[in-house]
Amino acid sequence: PRPENNQQNRRPEVKNPGEPGNKLAGIQPELEAKDAINPSDKSIAELRKLGFTAAHVMPRGRMLPGQGTLILLAGDHPDKMILRNQTAMYAQLAGAPRVYPATVIAVMSKYRELYKQAEQAKAHEKAYAKNPQGMKRPNYDRALTAFYPVIDGKMPVFFQAEDVKSAYRVLALKKELGFPLVIADLKQGWHLIDELKAHKIPVFLSLDLPSVKEKKKEDKKEEVSEEVAQLQKRQEEAQKEYFMQAASFEKAGIEFGLSTLSAKSKDIRSNLRKMIEHGLSENTALAALTTVPAKQLGISSIVGTVEKGKIANLVVTDKPYFDEESNVRYVFVDGQLFEYEVKEKKKGDPSKKVDVAGTWSYVVKAPDQEREGTLKIKADGDELSGTISNPNSGQDGPVDDLELNGNELSFTTSFNMGPQTLKLEFNLVIDGDSMEGSVSVGEFGTFDVEGERSSTPNQF
């Protein structure tokens, strides 16, 4: 579950920051994701609409948030959604706020300490069970006992490591301690290909890719200095490495799954296509979504392929899945049918000229309820500025990064929800006095937006 009221960023009240206790330190490996599953969570419906039928989910947290659970993406009760429990220990190089372990190095040190203590505790329990006479009774620390299946090699550690430095640090811990490792949500893995292949480390590559800002025609014509041109070239080359990462792994013969951990639902299919455009074959992309993760997670006997005797998880599209124009029409999860209508969406046209100035009434169509608001845009030549009302408070706030590319309008804004600040990213298509598109609200999801112009600048 998401932390309430932004609690994760508040400084905890603790007398001894060096020994804050496991909960404040983000050390709760005994927690199980199954106990926090919410069948009505928006992310479940969003992933299912994209064609996903099952997922490997983890608790949220810091250093050691808990243990993973494999779930079906449908069901009215958490217990009915579970495919397999206690699938992995989830770990991150994420420190606690202003208490130990707060830094990456401290997290690594603490992980070593816990692992060694768990080995000692396990050996003590074994000796006590064999002959307890004269021995001190084991204390059965929950955090330590959670390590036992990892120590026995029966449970892997899914270690999130986005960048190359984090990945090398995680590999160093694995080499030192010997636990079964899976590197999760990897974004800079092309530097590690030889080592991952040599040691046969399973990996899940991130579906989160850098966003590329489309250049306007006038930007393309604008002359820049040689230094700026070189900087832009290096940025483009760096972005290309991210886009080519999956293709590099395929070329090296490394099987991989894909992680949606840090990716926005609205970007998943477009990012898959971007990987394919940069060299990843469609067959390998499909395997990374189906057979490979099923094998890596040990559930190939029940999911991953369409075969008699396996769980009835099926996806039906009106064109090949990776086609830009394809739509997911039907999704079966454990035999339960979900049907999706194809709504003809207005398309952006970079060559089309539109006037966006005026007052617009808009509606955000969230699953729980519709939120209404007002968007005001002023034009001073080619310069645009505006304000937008908060659907909750009704107060106007500034619009940032306001851009009009043909008939496509994009902008961002921030709303305060108590102590938490939410960033909203709007992408709209203008057609006369109507608009249609979507708004991304970070980890909360992406929702449809519709609106119409209620007044022109002369009517302000």
GITAHU-V726772 format. One record per helix or strand. SS is the DSSP state (A for helix, B for strand). FROM is the first residue (numbers start at 0). TO is the last residue. If there is no record, write none. Layout:
ss->SS from->FROM to->TO
ss->SS from->FROM to->TO
This chain:
ss->A from->3 to->8
ss->A from->16 to->18
ss->A from->21 to->24
ss->B from->26 to->26
ss->B from->31 to->31
ss->A from->32 to->35
ss->A from->41 to->48
ss->B from->53 to->56
ss->B from->63 to->63
ss->B from->65 to->71
ss->A from->77 to->80
ss->B from->81 to->91
ss->A from->103 to->129
ss->A from->141 to->144
ss->A from->147 to->150
ss->B from->155 to->159
ss->A from->163 to->176
ss->B from->180 to->185
ss->A from->188 to->190
ss->A from->192 to->198
ss->B from->201 to->205
ss->A from->216 to->220
ss->A from->225 to->250
ss->B from->256 to->258
ss->A from->264 to->276
ss->A from->281 to->288
ss->A from->290 to->295
ss->B from->313 to->316
ss->B from->327 to->332
ss->B from->335 to->338
ss->B from->357 to->364
ss->B from->369 to->379
ss->B from->382 to->388
ss->B from->395 to->397
ss->B from->399 to->404
ss->B from->407 to->416
ss->B from->419 to->430
ss->B from->433 to->439
ss->A from->441 to->443
ss->B from->445 to->454
ss->A from->456 to->458
